[in-house]
Amino acid sequence: MTARFTALAETGSTNDDLVARATGDEAVDWPDFSVLITDNQTRGRGRLGRTWLAPTGKSLAISVLLRPSLADGSSLPLGSYGWFPLLAGAAMTKAVRQVVIAGHELTVAEAAAAGEEDVAEAPPVMLKWPNDVQISGYKVSGILSELLPITAGGAPGGVVIGAGLNVSLDEHDLPTLTSTSLTLVTGSAVSPDAVLAGYLSALAELYRSFLAAGGDAVASGLHAEVSALCGTLGQDVRVELPGGGELLGSAVAIESDGRLRVRERSSGEETSVAAGDVTHLRY
């Protein structure tokens, strides 16, 4: 069955909406890689129950339904599902980077036409482990992945990956002091359709390769791709752990299962974390 693409004028949460459709009476009508989007999300959710809200028409909320299965029809190994937030984060990083580079090239061309030669380099676009996208350290997008209920066969019924993207918010619209938008960075209008197309294209490519390799992130190249895009690596970080407490140290690698390896500042020992709020320290 062909994947569905549905654009809503408004919804509370694209993730909630897509989860309901993917698990309800008409679930069979929502196949793998179906997409639900809106530019007016009124009850958006982030990690740890945080709310996410933006003025109508200035952001995109994108939810994608994945029902992964391998070439032989078997289920994707449960341990591979932990890679989906990173996979989506890598796809969004690539899409945002394309927009920022295009905006920089326009700035360079305009400067050259005006006889100006000294133009700063394009701002860096990086993935912050596990699933935020940052431009020069400021958040422009966040990812929230939700597993669907376990099936009779013992595997999840799929996963819904939600992405929120700040497209044309101005300084007064930003949700936090550490946020930004594509328009603020590029200084020009940005086509939401172009960013959406770039994201879905990159997501589909990474997803297909991941499944073709049996959910092996190393064999598929996903591990290398995420590691190359991840601006957290090499940074001094503070990790607020889900069960309480924190970890201070340097982020040294992403493990083959997607966990972040941190070398503790006090002891020099290395600890791998599967989840937690990560702050890049600047001192």
N, C-alpha and C positions, 0 to 999 in steps of 0.2 A: 504494500500500500504506500502511496506517495505521502511524504511528510506534509503536515499542514503548516500554514503560516497565517497567523491571525493577528491583526492590529486592532487594539481596543482604544476607543476614545478616552476611556477612564477605567481604572480598576483600583481596588484597594491594594492588592499585591499580586504581581504577575506570577510569583512563585505559588502563592496560595491558590490562585485561579487555575494554574496549569496542573498542580498536584490534584486538585479536585476533579478536573477533567480526565486526567490520566488514570485515576483510580475509581471513577464513578461508573454509572451504568453504561456510558458511551466510551469507556476506556479503549475498546478495540478500534475506535475511530481516530485515536491519537497514537500514531506509530512513532518509531524511532526518528529523532531529529525534528520533531514538530516544534514550532516556535510561536511564542506569544509575546507581543510587545505593546508598549504604550509610552506616550510622552506625558501622561498625567497619572501618576501613581500616588494614591492618597494615604496608604498605610504600608509603605515599604519597610522591609525588615533587613537588618544587617546581622552580623555575628553577635552572639551573646545577648540576643533580644533587643539590640539597639534599633531605634527607628530611623527611617531614611525618608526625607521629604524634600521636594524641590518644586519651584513654581512651574505651572503648566507650560509645556512646550519648550522648556529649557534643559531637559534631561531625557535620557532614554532608560527605560526598564526593560530588560530583555531576559526572557526565560526560555530555556531549551530543554526539551525532554529527550533523554537518552535511554534507550532500551537495549543495552549492549549484549551481543551474542557473538560467539566466535564463528569462524568459517565452517566448522563442522556442526554447527547448531548448538553446541554446548554453552553453558553459562560462563560469563567472565568470572575469573577467580575473585572471591570476595575481597582479598587483600589488594586487588588492583583498583578498587573503587576510591581508595585514598588519593589516587593521582588526579581525579577529575577536577578538584578545585585548582590544582596547579596547571592542568592542561588548559582550563578555561582562562586562567590568569595569563598564561603564555600567549594564548590567542588574542586576548584583549590588548596585551602589551604590544604585540606586533601591529594590530590595527591602529592603535593610538600613535605608535611611532611613525606609521605611514603618514598620518595626518599632520603630525608635528614637523616632519621633514618637508612635506609639501608646503606648509606654511612658512618654513624657514627659507626654502628656495624662492618663494614669492618675495619675501623680505629682501633677500640678496639681490634679486632682479630689480626691485624698486629702488634699492640703494644705488645700484650700478647706474640706473637711468638718471638718478639725481647727482651722479658724480661722486658718490660716497664709496669708500673702499673698506673701511673698518667696520665689519659686521660680526657680532659675536656668533659663536658656533650654536648649532641647534641645541636646545635644552635636552638633557638625557631623559629617556623614558625607560623605566625599569620596573620589574616585578618585585614587590615586597612580599616575602614569604609570609603566609602561604598563598594569599589571593587578593592583594591590593595592587593597583597599578598607580605608579607615581611619576610625576614630571618634575624634575629638579627637587625631588623629595616631598612634593605636595600631592596629595591623593586626588586622582581624577576618576577612579573607578574602583568598585569593590565587588567581590563575588560571594555568593551564598549558595552552597550545594545542599540538597535535601534528598535523602534516600527514600524511595517509595517502599511500601510494606513488603515484607518477605513473602515470596510465593510458596506454593505447596512443595516445590522442588528445593526449597531452602535458600534460594537466591533472591536478592532484591528485585522488585518489579521494575526497577529502573532508577534513574536519578534525575532530578530537576536542577538545572544549574541556572541561577539567577545572577544577572549582572546589572549594576546601576552605573550609569555613565553621565558625568557632568559635561554637557555639550556647550551650552551658551550662557551659563550662569555668570552674572557679574559679581563684583566684590561684595555687594550687599546681600546676594542670594546664597553665598557659600555657607554650608552647614557648620564648618569649623574653621579655625585659623590655619589649619594645616591642609586645607583643601584648595583645589583650583579647578578650572574648566578649560576645555579646548579653545574656546574663544578668547579667554584671557591670555592663554599662552601664545596662540598664533596671531592675535590681534586682528582677526578677520572672521567672517561668518564661516561656519563649518557645516557641511551637509550631513545631517543625521543619517540619511540613507547610505552615504558613502562609508561612514564609520561602521554602520550595521553590516553592510555587505562585506567589509574587510574582516570584521570579527567572525561572522558566520563562515566565511571562506577558510580562515585560518583554523577555526574550531573544527570544521569538517575534515580538513587535511590531517590535523594532529590526531583526531579521533579515529579516522580510518587506519592510519599507520599503527596506532596503539592496539586496535583490535586485530590487525593483520599479524602483529607480533604476539598474539595471545595474551595481551595485557601486560607484557614485559616492557617497562619503561626504558630500560637500558637498551634492549635489542631494537626497539622501535625508534630510538633517537630522541624520545621525549625527555629523558633524564638530562641528556646533553643540552637540549634546547632550553629547558627550564633553567639549568645551571648557568647557561650563557646570558640569559635575560634577567637573572635574579640579582638585584642590587643589594640584597641583604648579605650576600656572601662577602666576607672580608670586613664587614662592619662590626664595630662594638655594639652589642645589643643588650637590652633587658627583656627577658621573656617572662610575662606574667602567666603562671601555670594554671590550668583549669581547676585544680584542686586546692589552690592557694599557694602562696609563696612565689618567689621569683628566682630567676637565673640570670646572673650577670656574666658576660664573657664575650667572646668573638665567634661570629658565625663562620664556620670553616668549610662546610660542605652540605650538600643535600644527599641523603642516603638513597639507596636503590628503591626503597619503599616510600620515598617522599618526605621522610622525617628530616628535620633540620638538626645538624650536628653542631653543638656549641662547645667551645673550649672555655671552661670556667676560669674567671679572672683570678680567683683566690687560690685554687688548687692546681690549675693546669689540666685537670681531668676533662675528658670529653663526654658530653651527655647528649643523647638524641631525644628530641621532643617531637611529638606527633601533632600537638595542638597548643595554642597559647597566643596571647597578644604580644606581638613583637614591636619594640620601639628601637629605632636606630638612634644610638647615643651620639651626641655631637660634642663631647668633651673628653 
